[in-house]
Amino acid sequence: MREWIIGRNAVYESLRAGRRQAFRLLVAESAQEKGRLAEIILFARKKKIPLETVPRQHLDSLVGGSQGGAGGHQGIALEASGYPYCALADILQAASRFGDPPFIMILDTLQDPQNLGTLFRTCEAVGVHGVLLPLRHTATVTPAVVNASSGASEHLLVTQVNLAQAIITLKEANIWIVGLQGEPPAQDLDEVHLDGPLALVVGNEGEGMRSLVRDSCDVLLRLPMRGQVASLNAAVAGSIALYFAWQARSFKK
């Protein structure tokens, strides 16, 4: 399967990660070869990726309709192989290889590509070893998600699994499963340990975690809030919790 990666950061990070096969790079005729675009073109030439200069309208018609409208491509598009999902074992091995206690994100049926991209970006920033997505009823790593993550998805290990079965495997590896929930019986932040082997669960934007996933958690975590609106977007809540977890781990690299 081939797909079009668009946006300068997304294309750059895809090339830098080198996990996909790149078939050709399209650049708008009007684009000025400087900054990040110049870096991409240099990268492509070094990797001997075919480079074509095309009218901007060609890029608009090629990718604009399915990925956020014409112009969202920023004058560049990379034709590449599909996203390289991994296995759960690869994520556990990555943690072992770095000598870290596992730090994993579980996303239970998120629907919004923008939310998924935002969480991928935060996961990559704080050093999460891998992300688990369910097999069905979820946003997946599409080009729109790659663009929303500014290319962070290209450096992450992401797997699609049966979440209930995967959580059993994680528990057998002595990984603590912590689910985000906004109301009781969720515990306050200062009552939950986030510094050891950890899998943090974020649920669906509207319904939260599915009951089977929620019941599989070792503990439920409630983020502190003092405002009048006691609710956070799933991507915002997940990102905040990731930083609290990274802080609990003493911001280790």
QUIKAJO-V384939 format. One record per pair of residues at least 24 apart in sequence whose ideal C-beta (glycine too) atoms are under 8 Angstrom apart, sorted by the first residue. I is the first residue (numbers start at 1). J is the second residue. D is the distance in whole Angstrom. If there is no record, write none. Layout:
# QUIKAJO-V384939
i=I j=J d=D
i=I j=J d=D
This chain:
# QUIKAJO-V384939
i=1 j=81 d=7
i=1 j=82 d=4
i=2 j=79 d=6
i=2 j=80 d=7
i=2 j=81 d=6
i=2 j=82 d=7
i=3 j=79 d=8
i=3 j=80 d=7
i=3 j=81 d=8
i=3 j=82 d=6
i=3 j=142 d=8
i=3 j=143 d=5
i=4 j=62 d=7
i=4 j=63 d=5
i=4 j=67 d=8
i=4 j=77 d=5
i=4 j=78 d=7
i=4 j=79 d=6
i=4 j=80 d=8
i=4 j=143 d=6
i=5 j=77 d=7
i=5 j=78 d=4
i=5 j=80 d=5
i=5 j=143 d=5
i=5 j=146 d=6
i=5 j=147 d=8
i=6 j=59 d=8
i=6 j=63 d=5
i=6 j=67 d=6
i=6 j=72 d=6
i=6 j=73 d=4
i=6 j=74 d=7
i=6 j=76 d=7
i=6 j=77 d=5
i=6 j=78 d=8
i=6 j=143 d=6
i=6 j=147 d=6
i=7 j=72 d=7
i=7 j=73 d=7
i=7 j=74 d=5
i=7 j=76 d=7
i=7 j=146 d=8
i=7 j=147 d=4
i=7 j=150 d=8
i=7 j=151 d=8
i=8 j=36 d=5
i=8 j=37 d=6
i=8 j=40 d=7
i=8 j=74 d=5
i=8 j=75 d=8
i=8 j=76 d=6
i=9 j=36 d=7
i=9 j=150 d=4
i=9 j=151 d=5
i=10 j=143 d=8
i=10 j=146 d=5
i=10 j=147 d=5
i=10 j=149 d=8
i=10 j=150 d=7
i=10 j=151 d=4
i=10 j=154 d=8
i=11 j=40 d=6
i=11 j=76 d=5
i=11 j=77 d=7
i=11 j=78 d=5
i=11 j=151 d=7
i=12 j=36 d=6
i=12 j=39 d=6
i=12 j=40 d=5
i=12 j=43 d=7
i=12 j=151 d=6
i=13 j=150 d=7
i=13 j=151 d=3
i=13 j=152 d=7
i=13 j=154 d=5
i=13 j=155 d=7
i=14 j=78 d=6
i=14 j=80 d=6
i=14 j=146 d=7
i=14 j=151 d=6
i=14 j=154 d=5
i=15 j=40 d=7
i=15 j=43 d=5
i=15 j=44 d=7
i=15 j=47 d=7
i=15 j=49 d=8
i=15 j=78 d=7
i=16 j=43 d=7
i=16 j=151 d=8
i=16 j=154 d=8
i=17 j=151 d=8
i=17 j=154 d=4
i=17 j=155 d=5
i=19 j=84 d=5
i=19 j=154 d=6
i=20 j=80 d=4
i=20 j=81 d=5
i=20 j=82 d=8
i=20 j=83 d=7
i=20 j=84 d=6
i=20 j=154 d=8
i=21 j=80 d=7
i=21 j=81 d=4
i=22 j=47 d=7
i=22 j=49 d=5
i=22 j=78 d=6
i=22 j=79 d=7
i=22 j=80 d=5
i=23 j=49 d=8
i=23 j=50 d=7
i=23 j=79 d=4
i=23 j=80 d=7
i=23 j=81 d=8
i=24 j=49 d=7
i=24 j=50 d=4
i=24 j=51 d=7
i=24 j=52 d=6
i=24 j=78 d=8
i=24 j=79 d=5
i=25 j=49 d=5
i=25 j=50 d=7
i=25 j=51 d=5
i=25 j=52 d=7
i=25 j=76 d=7
i=25 j=77 d=8
i=25 j=78 d=5
i=25 j=79 d=8
i=26 j=52 d=5
i=26 j=53 d=8
i=26 j=54 d=5
i=26 j=58 d=7
i=26 j=59 d=6
i=26 j=62 d=7
i=26 j=76 d=7
i=26 j=77 d=5
i=26 j=78 d=8
i=26 j=79 d=8
i=27 j=51 d=7
i=27 j=52 d=7
i=27 j=53 d=5
i=27 j=54 d=7
i=27 j=75 d=6
i=27 j=76 d=6
i=28 j=53 d=8
i=28 j=54 d=7
i=28 j=55 d=7
i=28 j=56 d=4
i=28 j=59 d=6
i=28 j=73 d=8
i=28 j=75 d=4
i=28 j=76 d=7
i=29 j=53 d=5
i=29 j=54 d=7
i=29 j=55 d=6
i=29 j=56 d=7
i=30 j=56 d=6
i=30 j=75 d=7
i=31 j=56 d=8
i=31 j=75 d=4
i=31 j=76 d=7
i=37 j=75 d=7
i=37 j=76 d=7
i=40 j=76 d=7
i=63 j=143 d=8
i=66 j=143 d=8
i=66 j=144 d=7
i=67 j=143 d=6
i=67 j=144 d=5
i=67 j=147 d=7
i=68 j=144 d=6
i=68 j=147 d=7
i=72 j=147 d=7
i=83 j=140 d=8
i=83 j=141 d=4
i=83 j=146 d=8
i=83 j=153 d=7
i=83 j=158 d=7
i=85 j=141 d=7
i=85 j=158 d=6
i=85 j=159 d=6
i=85 j=160 d=6
i=86 j=130 d=7
i=86 j=157 d=5
i=86 j=158 d=7
i=86 j=159 d=5
i=87 j=159 d=6
i=88 j=130 d=8
i=88 j=132 d=7
i=88 j=159 d=5
i=88 j=161 d=6
i=88 j=166 d=6
i=88 j=169 d=6
i=90 j=130 d=7
i=90 j=157 d=6
i=90 j=159 d=7
i=91 j=129 d=5
i=91 j=130 d=3
i=91 j=132 d=8
i=91 j=157 d=5
i=91 j=159 d=6
i=92 j=129 d=8
i=92 j=173 d=6
i=94 j=129 d=5
i=94 j=130 d=6
i=94 j=157 d=6
i=95 j=129 d=4
i=95 j=130 d=8
i=98 j=129 d=7
i=100 j=127 d=8
i=100 j=129 d=7
i=100 j=252 d=7
i=101 j=195 d=8
i=101 j=196 d=5
i=101 j=197 d=4
i=101 j=198 d=7
i=101 j=249 d=8
i=102 j=129 d=6
i=102 j=170 d=8
i=102 j=173 d=7
i=102 j=175 d=5
i=102 j=197 d=5
i=102 j=198 d=7
i=102 j=199 d=7
i=103 j=127 d=7
i=103 j=128 d=5
i=103 j=129 d=5
i=103 j=198 d=6
i=103 j=245 d=7
i=103 j=246 d=8
i=103 j=249 d=7
i=104 j=128 d=7
i=104 j=129 d=6
i=104 j=130 d=6
i=104 j=131 d=7
i=104 j=132 d=7
i=104 j=170 d=7
i=104 j=175 d=7
i=104 j=198 d=7
i=104 j=199 d=4
i=104 j=200 d=7
i=105 j=130 d=8
i=105 j=131 d=5
i=105 j=132 d=7
i=105 j=199 d=7
i=105 j=200 d=6
i=105 j=202 d=7
i=105 j=238 d=7
i=105 j=242 d=7
i=106 j=131 d=8
i=106 j=132 d=5
i=106 j=163 d=6
i=106 j=166 d=8
i=106 j=167 d=7
i=106 j=177 d=8
i=106 j=199 d=5
i=106 j=200 d=7
i=106 j=201 d=4
i=106 j=202 d=7
i=106 j=213 d=8
i=107 j=131 d=6
i=107 j=132 d=7
i=107 j=133 d=6
i=107 j=138 d=7
i=107 j=201 d=8
i=107 j=202 d=6
i=107 j=238 d=8
i=108 j=134 d=6
i=108 j=138 d=8
i=108 j=163 d=6
i=108 j=201 d=6
i=108 j=202 d=7
i=108 j=203 d=5
i=108 j=204 d=6
i=108 j=209 d=5
i=108 j=210 d=6
i=108 j=213 d=5
i=109 j=134 d=6
i=109 j=137 d=5
i=109 j=138 d=5
i=109 j=203 d=7
i=109 j=204 d=5
i=109 j=210 d=7
i=110 j=138 d=6
i=110 j=139 d=5
i=110 j=202 d=7
i=110 j=204 d=6
i=110 j=205 d=7
i=110 j=234 d=6
i=111 j=138 d=7
i=111 j=139 d=6
i=111 j=204 d=7
i=111 j=205 d=6
i=112 j=139 d=6
i=112 j=205 d=6
i=112 j=234 d=8
i=112 j=235 d=8
i=113 j=139 d=5
i=113 j=142 d=6
i=113 j=144 d=5
i=113 j=145 d=5
i=113 j=148 d=6
i=114 j=148 d=5
i=114 j=235 d=7
i=115 j=139 d=8
i=115 j=205 d=6
i=115 j=233 d=7
i=115 j=234 d=5
i=115 j=235 d=4
i=116 j=141 d=8
i=116 j=145 d=5
i=116 j=148 d=7
i=116 j=149 d=8
i=116 j=235 d=8
i=117 j=144 d=8
i=117 j=145 d=5
i=117 j=146 d=7
i=117 j=147 d=7
i=117 j=148 d=2
i=117 j=149 d=4
i=117 j=150 d=8
i=117 j=152 d=8
i=117 j=153 d=7
i=118 j=148 d=7
i=118 j=149 d=7
i=118 j=235 d=4
i=118 j=236 d=8
i=118 j=239 d=7
i=119 j=202 d=7
i=119 j=234 d=8
i=119 j=235 d=5
i=119 j=238 d=5
i=119 j=239 d=7
i=120 j=145 d=7
i=120 j=148 d=8
i=120 j=149 d=4
i=120 j=152 d=5
i=120 j=153 d=5
i=120 j=156 d=6
i=120 j=158 d=8
i=121 j=148 d=8
i=121 j=149 d=5
i=121 j=150 d=6
i=121 j=152 d=4
i=122 j=235 d=8
i=122 j=238 d=7
i=122 j=239 d=4
i=122 j=242 d=5
i=122 j=243 d=8
i=123 j=152 d=7
i=123 j=156 d=6
i=123 j=242 d=7
i=124 j=149 d=8
i=124 j=152 d=4
i=124 j=153 d=8
i=124 j=155 d=5
i=124 j=156 d=6
i=125 j=152 d=7
i=126 j=242 d=5
i=126 j=243 d=6
i=126 j=245 d=7
i=126 j=246 d=4
i=127 j=246 d=7
i=127 j=252 d=8
i=127 j=253 d=7
i=128 j=156 d=7
i=128 j=242 d=7
i=129 j=157 d=7
i=130 j=156 d=7
i=130 j=157 d=4
i=130 j=158 d=7
i=130 j=159 d=7
i=131 j=156 d=6
i=131 j=157 d=7
i=131 j=158 d=5
i=131 j=159 d=7
i=132 j=158 d=8
i=132 j=159 d=6
i=132 j=160 d=8
i=132 j=161 d=6
i=132 j=163 d=6
i=132 j=166 d=6
i=132 j=199 d=8
i=133 j=158 d=7
i=133 j=159 d=7
i=133 j=160 d=5
i=133 j=161 d=8
i=134 j=160 d=7
i=134 j=161 d=7
i=134 j=162 d=7
i=134 j=163 d=5
i=135 j=160 d=5
i=135 j=161 d=7
i=135 j=162 d=6
i=163 j=213 d=6
i=164 j=212 d=5
i=164 j=213 d=7
i=164 j=216 d=6
i=167 j=199 d=7
i=167 j=213 d=7
i=167 j=216 d=5
i=168 j=216 d=8
i=170 j=199 d=5
i=171 j=218 d=8
i=173 j=197 d=7
i=175 j=199 d=5
i=176 j=218 d=5
i=176 j=219 d=7
i=177 j=201 d=7
i=177 j=216 d=6
i=177 j=217 d=5
i=177 j=218 d=5
i=177 j=219 d=8
i=178 j=217 d=7
i=178 j=218 d=7
i=178 j=219 d=6
i=178 j=220 d=8
i=178 j=221 d=5
i=179 j=203 d=7
i=179 j=209 d=6
i=179 j=213 d=7
i=179 j=214 d=6
i=179 j=217 d=4
i=179 j=219 d=8
i=179 j=220 d=5
i=179 j=221 d=7
i=180 j=209 d=8
i=180 j=220 d=8
i=180 j=221 d=6
i=180 j=222 d=8
i=180 j=223 d=7
i=180 j=237 d=6
i=180 j=238 d=7
i=180 j=241 d=6
i=181 j=208 d=6
i=181 j=209 d=7
i=181 j=214 d=7
i=181 j=220 d=4
i=181 j=221 d=7
i=181 j=222 d=6
i=182 j=208 d=8
i=182 j=222 d=6
i=182 j=223 d=8
i=182 j=230 d=7
i=182 j=231 d=7
i=182 j=232 d=8
i=182 j=237 d=8
i=183 j=222 d=7
i=184 j=222 d=8
i=185 j=220 d=6
i=186 j=220 d=4
i=186 j=221 d=6
i=186 j=222 d=4
i=187 j=219 d=6
i=187 j=220 d=7
i=187 j=221 d=6
i=187 j=222 d=6
i=188 j=222 d=6
i=188 j=224 d=7
i=189 j=221 d=7
i=189 j=222 d=7
i=189 j=223 d=7
i=189 j=224 d=6
i=189 j=244 d=6
i=192 j=219 d=6
i=192 j=221 d=5
i=193 j=248 d=7
i=194 j=244 d=6
i=194 j=245 d=4
i=194 j=248 d=4
i=194 j=249 d=7
i=195 j=245 d=8
i=195 j=248 d=4
i=195 j=249 d=5
i=195 j=250 d=8
i=198 j=245 d=6
i=200 j=238 d=7
i=200 j=241 d=6
i=200 j=242 d=7
i=200 j=245 d=6
i=202 j=234 d=6
i=202 j=237 d=7
i=202 j=238 d=4
i=202 j=241 d=8
i=203 j=234 d=7
i=204 j=234 d=7
i=205 j=233 d=7
i=205 j=234 d=5
